Amino acid sequence: MTEEHEAWLSSSTDPFRDELLKAGRELPEQILRCAPPLEGEPAFDPEVINRKACEVRLPPNVRFEHPLLERAVRVGLAHIDATFVGDHPKYGVGSYAREEHDSFPPTIVAAVDALTLWGMTRRAETLFSYWLRRFVREDGTIDYYGPSLSEYGQLLTTARRLTERGAQKDWLHNNEHHLSHLANYLRKLVNETGKVQLVAGVPEADERETVATYFHNNAWVVRGFQDWAHLLGQLLGRSDEAKNFQKDATALREILLKAIDAAWTKDPNDWWLSPTVEPMPRPEGRVTANRFGSYTNYRYWPELLSSGVLPKEKMQMVIEARLNGGGQFLGMTRFMGHLDDWTLVDYLEGLWQLGLYDDYRLSLWGHVCYHQAKGHLTAYEQVTLPPGRKVADYCLPCQLVVARAAHRLSCRKRDMCGSNRQK
């Protein structure tokens, strides 16, 4: 390991961020000069992917700030059908092509989001309908070895996104049976004692044995209830049910915010923000110093941001925790001694809501240039710090980060460069 790598790994801040935030329109060129690119083998035949990417029909009014960004979007969208087997989902290739990973909810959440953002709603309807029929059990649980509670809420939000982005009128009615199972399963957990309470559960598949009361899980239960209540009241004509879900969402959010306020530090010099009600071993020195801290940085904090449940001052605290606790490198997400960026969209959602557009572009371009392989743009789930090499196999949610995040920039009429509203 070189002295430069040792310095990068031990840094509590992103060593490139300050300069790159000043780059403005020159960001794509300037970020490429920071380090050697990621190199590796493609997940699929590059010629086939390129042909499919060129065939993708984007909306006619879309404008990209750089040709590489458009190509990353097209390549990402082309990977959806390359990865799926017909309508059946696959998380990725290699070890991630095993059947046990097929029902991982973030795969369908990412695919539906990306497809509907770019106008491919009919394909999204087909894929989501198949997923719901195939993987939602009659008791509302998901047929997967370690679904997080947050993923249940995200699936309900995905249904609302689909309906609001042009789904056919009968799609919701044809699938409400399975969606109701998901929603009612969560509501039963929340009301298990006879009154609304925070729920303990699995935080993510790899940590399914570490059951606790996680803030990101409960935040996404709130968000899921809110979006399901909207669908019930506005599109399904079940106003009484809608009121009950909204009432529970309001009550749960109030309890959640009080618990967060009690658990989070009041010391402005301490970046650690516990992701659970229960005490857990905090990382020392930087957030990636232990496994629990790494999972907090890579998933628990970002999903708390993307839920939309936190007030803005709490969202800002999460951003500062990542930036000051050694959670970021070239805009990407640090995990242990390497990078794991498939959840970047959740972090980007927080940046956008706070108006931190320069940081948004930095993280997006960091992902394009250093988490996707040079040339064919394959996005592996995990990679080393530069010079980048694959740590874990290709996965679809990581490939779709740019397709999901670049839509906001390509559809904005005003110049977003040099426009961080907050610091």
C-alpha positions as CSV (number, residue, x, y, z in Angstrom):
1,M,0.0,0.0,0.0
2,T,1.4,3.4,-1.0
3,E,1.6,6.4,1.4
4,E,-1.1,8.0,-0.7
5,H,-3.5,5.1,-0.1
6,E,-2.7,5.0,3.6
7,A,-3.5,8.8,3.7
8,W,-6.8,8.2,1.9
9,L,-7.9,5.4,4.1
10,S,-7.1,7.3,7.3
11,S,-8.6,10.5,6.2
12,S,-11.7,11.7,8.1
13,T,-12.8,13.9,5.2
14,D,-13.0,13.5,1.4
15,P,-9.6,14.6,0.2
16,F,-10.8,15.9,-3.1
17,R,-14.2,17.5,-2.2
18,D,-13.2,21.1,-1.5
19,E,-11.5,21.6,-4.8
20,L,-14.0,19.7,-6.9
21,L,-16.9,21.7,-5.4
22,K,-15.4,24.7,-7.1
23,A,-15.1,23.0,-10.5
24,G,-18.5,24.0,-11.9
25,R,-18.9,22.9,-15.5
26,E,-15.3,21.6,-15.5
27,L,-16.2,18.9,-13.0
28,P,-16.3,15.9,-15.4
29,E,-12.8,16.7,-16.7
30,Q,-11.3,17.7,-13.4
31,I,-12.5,14.7,-11.5
32,L,-11.0,12.4,-14.1
33,R,-7.6,13.8,-13.3
34,C,-7.8,13.0,-9.6
35,A,-6.8,9.3,-9.8
36,P,-6.5,6.3,-12.2
37,P,-9.8,4.9,-13.4
38,L,-11.5,1.6,-12.4
39,E,-10.7,-1.3,-14.7
40,G,-12.3,-4.7,-14.9
41,E,-14.2,-7.2,-17.0
42,P,-17.7,-6.4,-18.2
43,A,-20.8,-8.2,-16.8
44,F,-22.2,-8.7,-20.3
45,D,-21.0,-8.5,-23.9
46,P,-20.2,-4.8,-24.4
47,E,-21.3,-4.9,-28.0
48,V,-24.7,-6.1,-27.1
49,I,-25.0,-3.6,-24.3
50,N,-23.9,-0.8,-26.5
51,R,-26.4,-1.7,-29.2
52,K,-29.2,-1.9,-26.7
53,A,-28.1,1.4,-25.2
54,C,-28.3,3.1,-28.5
55,E,-31.8,1.8,-29.0
56,V,-33.1,3.3,-25.8
57,R,-35.5,6.1,-26.6
58,L,-35.1,9.0,-24.2
59,P,-37.6,11.9,-24.0
60,P,-36.9,14.4,-26.8
61,N,-36.4,17.4,-24.4
62,V,-33.6,15.8,-22.3
63,R,-30.3,17.6,-22.3
64,F,-27.1,16.2,-20.6
65,E,-24.2,18.2,-19.4
66,H,-21.7,15.8,-20.8
67,P,-21.9,12.9,-23.4
68,L,-20.5,10.4,-20.7
69,L,-23.5,11.1,-18.5
70,E,-25.9,10.3,-21.3
71,R,-24.0,7.1,-22.1
72,A,-24.0,6.0,-18.4
73,V,-27.8,6.5,-18.4
74,R,-28.3,4.5,-21.6
75,V,-25.9,1.7,-20.5
76,G,-27.7,1.5,-17.1
77,L,-31.1,1.2,-18.7
78,A,-29.8,-1.4,-21.2
79,H,-28.6,-3.5,-18.2
80,I,-32.1,-4.0,-16.9
81,D,-33.2,-6.5,-19.5
82,A,-29.7,-7.9,-19.7
83,T,-29.8,-8.8,-16.0
84,F,-33.4,-10.0,-15.7
85,V,-34.3,-13.3,-17.1
86,G,-37.4,-12.3,-19.0
87,D,-39.5,-10.8,-16.3
88,H,-37.7,-12.6,-13.5
89,P,-35.3,-10.4,-11.5
90,K,-31.6,-11.1,-10.9
91,Y,-29.5,-9.0,-8.6
92,G,-26.4,-9.4,-10.7
93,V,-23.9,-11.9,-12.1
94,G,-21.5,-14.4,-10.6
95,S,-22.3,-15.0,-7.0
96,Y,-25.2,-12.5,-7.3
97,A,-26.9,-14.6,-10.0
98,R,-27.8,-17.3,-7.5
99,E,-31.5,-17.8,-7.0
100,E,-31.4,-16.8,-3.3
101,H,-30.8,-13.2,-4.4
102,D,-33.6,-12.9,-7.0
103,S,-36.2,-11.4,-4.6
104,F,-33.9,-8.8,-3.1
105,P,-36.3,-5.8,-3.0
106,P,-33.8,-3.1,-3.9
107,T,-33.5,-4.7,-7.4
108,I,-37.1,-4.1,-8.3
109,V,-37.2,-0.8,-6.5
110,A,-34.2,0.5,-8.6
111,A,-35.5,-1.0,-11.9
112,V,-39.0,0.5,-11.6
113,D,-37.6,3.9,-10.5
114,A,-35.2,4.0,-13.4
115,L,-37.6,2.8,-16.0
116,T,-40.4,5.2,-15.0
117,L,-38.1,8.2,-14.8
118,W,-37.2,7.7,-18.5
119,G,-40.8,7.0,-19.7
120,M,-40.5,3.2,-19.9
121,T,-43.6,2.7,-17.7
122,R,-45.1,-0.3,-19.5
123,R,-42.0,-2.3,-18.9
124,A,-41.9,-1.2,-15.2
125,E,-45.6,-2.3,-14.8
126,T,-44.8,-5.7,-16.1
127,L,-41.7,-6.2,-13.9
128,F,-43.3,-5.0,-10.7
129,S,-46.5,-7.0,-11.3
130,Y,-44.4,-10.1,-11.7
131,W,-42.4,-9.4,-8.6
132,L,-45.4,-8.8,-6.4
133,R,-47.1,-12.0,-7.6
134,R,-44.0,-14.1,-7.2
135,F,-42.5,-12.8,-4.0
136,V,-45.2,-11.4,-1.7
137,R,-46.7,-14.1,0.5
138,E,-50.3,-14.2,1.7
139,D,-49.2,-13.1,5.2
140,G,-47.5,-10.0,3.7
141,T,-44.0,-11.2,4.2
142,I,-41.4,-11.2,1.4
143,D,-40.1,-14.4,0.1
144,Y,-36.4,-13.5,0.7
145,Y,-33.9,-14.6,3.3
146,G,-33.4,-11.2,5.0
147,P,-35.7,-8.4,3.9
148,S,-35.3,-5.2,5.9
149,L,-38.4,-3.4,7.2
150,S,-37.3,-0.3,5.2
151,E,-37.7,-2.4,2.0
152,Y,-41.4,-3.0,2.8
153,G,-42.0,0.7,2.9
154,Q,-39.9,1.3,-0.2
155,L,-42.1,-1.1,-2.2
156,L,-45.2,0.8,-1.2
157,T,-43.5,4.0,-2.3
158,T,-42.5,2.3,-5.5
159,A,-46.2,1.6,-6.2
160,R,-47.1,5.3,-5.8
161,R,-44.2,6.4,-8.0
162,L,-45.4,4.0,-10.7
163,T,-48.9,5.3,-10.6
164,E,-47.8,8.9,-10.7
165,R,-45.4,8.3,-13.6
166,G,-48.0,7.1,-16.1
167,A,-49.1,3.6,-15.0
168,Q,-52.3,2.4,-16.7
169,K,-55.4,2.9,-14.6
170,D,-56.0,-0.8,-14.0
171,W,-52.4,-1.5,-12.8
172,L,-53.1,-0.5,-9.2
173,H,-56.4,-2.4,-9.0
174,N,-54.8,-5.5,-10.4
175,N,-52.0,-5.4,-7.8
176,E,-53.7,-3.9,-4.8
177,H,-54.1,-7.4,-3.2
178,H,-50.4,-7.9,-2.9
179,L,-49.7,-4.3,-1.9
180,S,-52.3,-4.5,0.8
181,H,-50.6,-7.6,2.2
182,L,-47.3,-5.7,2.5
183,A,-49.0,-2.6,4.1
184,N,-51.1,-4.6,6.6
185,Y,-48.1,-6.7,7.6
186,L,-46.3,-3.5,8.6
187,R,-49.3,-2.1,10.3
188,K,-49.7,-5.2,12.4
189,L,-46.1,-4.9,13.6
190,V,-46.5,-1.2,14.4
191,N,-49.7,-1.9,16.4
192,E,-48.6,-5.1,18.0
193,T,-49.1,-3.9,21.6
194,G,-52.3,-2.1,20.8
195,K,-50.8,1.3,20.2
196,V,-48.3,2.7,17.7
197,Q,-44.7,1.9,18.6
198,L,-41.3,1.8,17.0
199,V,-40.6,-1.6,15.4
200,A,-37.4,-3.7,15.9
201,G,-36.4,-5.7,12.8
202,V,-33.7,-6.7,10.3
203,P,-31.8,-3.7,9.0
204,E,-30.4,-5.3,5.9
205,A,-29.8,-8.8,4.6
206,D,-26.2,-9.2,5.5
207,E,-27.0,-8.1,9.1
208,R,-30.2,-10.1,9.5
209,E,-28.9,-11.4,12.8
210,T,-28.5,-7.9,14.2
211,V,-32.1,-7.2,14.9
212,A,-32.7,-3.9,16.7
213,T,-34.9,-0.8,16.6
214,Y,-33.3,1.0,13.6
215,F,-34.3,4.5,12.7
216,H,-34.1,4.0,8.9
217,N,-36.4,1.0,9.1
218,N,-39.1,3.0,11.0
219,A,-38.6,6.1,8.8
220,W,-39.4,4.0,5.8
221,V,-42.4,2.5,7.5
222,V,-43.7,6.0,8.0
223,R,-43.0,6.9,4.4
224,G,-44.6,3.7,3.1
225,F,-47.7,4.3,5.2
226,Q,-48.0,7.9,3.8
227,D,-47.7,6.7,0.2
228,W,-50.1,3.8,0.7
229,A,-52.6,6.1,2.4
230,H,-52.4,8.3,-0.6
231,L,-53.1,5.4,-3.0
232,L,-56.0,4.2,-0.8
233,G,-57.6,7.6,-0.5
234,Q,-57.0,9.0,-4.0
235,L,-57.1,6.0,-6.3
236,L,-58.7,3.1,-4.6
237,G,-61.6,4.8,-2.9
238,R,-60.9,3.4,0.6
239,S,-60.9,6.6,2.6
240,D,-61.3,5.0,6.0
241,E,-58.3,2.8,5.5
242,A,-56.3,5.7,4.2
243,K,-57.1,7.7,7.3
244,N,-56.0,4.9,9.6
245,F,-52.6,4.5,7.8
246,Q,-52.1,8.2,7.8
247,K,-52.9,8.4,11.5
248,D,-50.4,5.7,12.2
249,A,-47.8,7.4,10.0
250,T,-48.2,10.6,11.9
251,A,-48.0,9.0,15.3
252,L,-45.0,6.8,14.4
253,R,-43.1,9.8,12.9
254,E,-43.6,11.7,16.1
255,I,-42.3,8.8,18.2
256,L,-39.4,8.3,15.8
257,L,-38.2,11.9,15.9
258,K,-38.3,11.9,19.7
259,A,-36.2,8.8,19.8
260,I,-33.7,10.2,17.3
261,D,-33.4,13.4,19.3
262,A,-32.7,11.4,22.5
263,A,-30.1,9.1,20.8
264,W,-28.1,11.6,18.8
265,T,-25.2,13.6,20.2
266,K,-25.6,17.3,21.1
267,D,-21.8,17.7,20.8
268,P,-21.1,19.6,17.5
269,N,-17.6,18.1,17.4
270,D,-18.9,14.5,17.5
271,W,-19.9,13.1,14.1
272,W,-21.4,9.8,15.3
273,L,-25.2,9.5,15.0
274,S,-26.5,6.2,16.3
275,P,-28.8,4.4,13.9
276,T,-30.6,2.5,16.6
277,V,-32.5,3.1,19.9
278,E,-30.4,0.4,21.6
279,P,-26.8,1.2,22.4
280,M,-24.3,-0.3,19.9
281,P,-20.5,-0.3,19.7
282,R,-19.7,2.9,17.9
283,P,-16.8,3.1,15.5
284,E,-13.7,5.0,16.8
285,G,-11.7,7.4,14.7
286,R,-13.9,7.2,11.5
287,V,-17.2,5.7,10.7
288,T,-15.7,2.8,8.6
289,A,-13.5,1.6,11.5
290,N,-15.9,-1.3,12.3
291,R,-18.6,-3.3,10.5
292,F,-21.5,-1.6,12.3
293,G,-20.2,1.8,11.4
294,S,-19.6,0.8,7.8
295,Y,-23.2,-0.5,7.4
296,T,-24.5,2.7,9.1
297,N,-22.6,4.8,6.6
298,Y,-23.4,2.8,3.5
299,R,-27.1,2.1,4.2
300,Y,-28.7,3.1,7.5
301,W,-27.9,6.8,7.3
302,P,-28.6,7.1,3.5
303,E,-32.0,5.4,3.9
304,L,-32.9,7.7,6.7
305,L,-32.2,10.6,4.4
306,S,-34.2,9.2,1.5
307,S,-37.3,8.5,3.6
308,G,-38.1,12.2,3.6
309,V,-39.1,11.9,7.3
310,L,-36.3,13.9,8.9
311,P,-36.6,17.6,9.4
312,K,-33.9,19.4,7.5
313,E,-31.7,20.2,10.4
314,K,-31.5,16.4,11.2
315,M,-30.8,15.7,7.5
316,Q,-27.9,18.2,7.6
317,M,-26.5,16.4,10.6
318,V,-26.4,13.1,8.7
319,I,-24.6,14.8,5.7
320,E,-22.0,16.3,8.1
321,A,-21.6,12.9,9.8
322,R,-20.6,11.3,6.5
323,L,-18.4,14.1,5.4
324,N,-16.6,14.5,8.7
325,G,-16.5,10.9,9.9
326,G,-14.5,9.5,7.0
327,G,-17.6,8.2,5.1
328,Q,-16.8,9.5,1.7
329,F,-14.1,9.4,-1.0
330,L,-14.4,11.3,-4.3
331,G,-18.1,11.6,-3.5
332,M,-18.5,7.8,-3.2
333,T,-19.5,5.8,-0.2
334,R,-16.8,4.2,1.9
335,F,-17.3,0.8,3.4
336,M,-14.6,-0.7,5.6
337,G,-11.4,-0.3,3.5
338,H,-13.1,0.0,0.1
339,L,-16.1,1.6,-1.7
340,D,-19.7,0.4,-1.9
341,D,-22.0,2.7,-3.8
342,W,-25.1,0.8,-4.8
343,T,-27.1,2.8,-2.1
344,L,-25.8,6.2,-3.4
345,V,-29.2,7.2,-4.7
346,D,-30.5,7.4,-1.1
347,Y,-27.7,9.8,-0.1
348,L,-28.2,11.8,-3.2
349,E,-31.9,12.2,-2.3
350,G,-30.8,13.9,0.9
351,L,-28.4,16.2,-0.9
352,W,-31.1,17.3,-3.4
353,Q,-33.7,18.0,-0.7
354,L,-31.1,20.2,1.1
355,G,-30.2,22.1,-2.1
356,L,-26.6,20.8,-2.1
357,Y,-26.4,20.5,-5.8
358,D,-22.6,20.8,-6.1
359,D,-22.2,17.9,-3.7
360,Y,-24.9,16.0,-5.7
361,R,-22.9,16.4,-8.9
362,L,-19.7,15.5,-7.2
363,S,-21.1,12.2,-5.9
364,L,-22.7,11.4,-9.2
365,W,-19.6,12.1,-11.2
366,G,-17.4,10.2,-8.7
367,H,-19.6,7.2,-9.2
368,V,-19.5,7.4,-13.0
369,C,-15.7,7.8,-13.1
370,Y,-14.5,5.6,-10.3
371,H,-17.3,3.1,-9.5
372,Q,-18.0,2.2,-13.1
373,A,-15.3,0.5,-15.2
374,K,-13.5,2.5,-17.9
375,G,-14.9,1.8,-21.3
376,H,-17.8,-0.5,-20.9
377,L,-19.1,1.3,-17.7
378,T,-20.0,-1.9,-15.7
379,A,-20.8,-1.0,-12.1
380,Y,-19.6,-3.6,-9.6
381,E,-21.2,-3.6,-6.2
382,Q,-18.0,-2.9,-4.4
383,V,-14.6,-1.6,-5.6
384,T,-11.2,-0.7,-4.2
385,L,-10.0,2.9,-3.9
386,P,-8.1,3.9,-7.0
387,P,-6.6,2.4,-9.0
388,G,-10.0,0.7,-8.8
389,R,-10.5,-3.1,-9.0
390,K,-13.6,-5.2,-8.4
391,V,-14.2,-6.3,-4.8
392,A,-17.7,-7.8,-5.4
393,D,-19.6,-8.8,-8.5
394,Y,-21.7,-6.5,-10.8
395,C,-25.2,-5.7,-9.4
396,L,-28.1,-4.0,-11.1
397,P,-28.9,-1.4,-8.3
398,C,-25.3,-0.1,-8.6
399,Q,-25.5,0.0,-12.4
400,L,-28.7,2.1,-12.1
401,V,-27.4,4.8,-9.8
402,V,-26.7,7.2,-12.7
403,A,-30.0,6.4,-14.6
404,R,-31.9,7.3,-11.4
405,A,-29.9,10.3,-10.3
406,A,-29.0,12.0,-13.6
407,H,-32.7,12.5,-14.5
408,R,-33.0,15.5,-12.1
409,L,-30.0,17.2,-13.7
410,S,-30.9,16.5,-17.3
411,C,-34.4,17.8,-16.8
412,R,-33.5,21.0,-15.0
413,K,-33.7,24.1,-17.2
414,R,-31.4,26.3,-15.1
415,D,-27.7,25.8,-14.6
416,M,-27.1,23.7,-11.5
417,C,-23.3,24.3,-11.4
418,G,-22.0,26.3,-8.5
419,S,-25.3,26.2,-6.6
420,N,-24.9,24.6,-3.2
421,R,-27.4,26.5,-1.1
422,Q,-25.9,25.3,2.2
423,K,-22.5,24.4,3.5
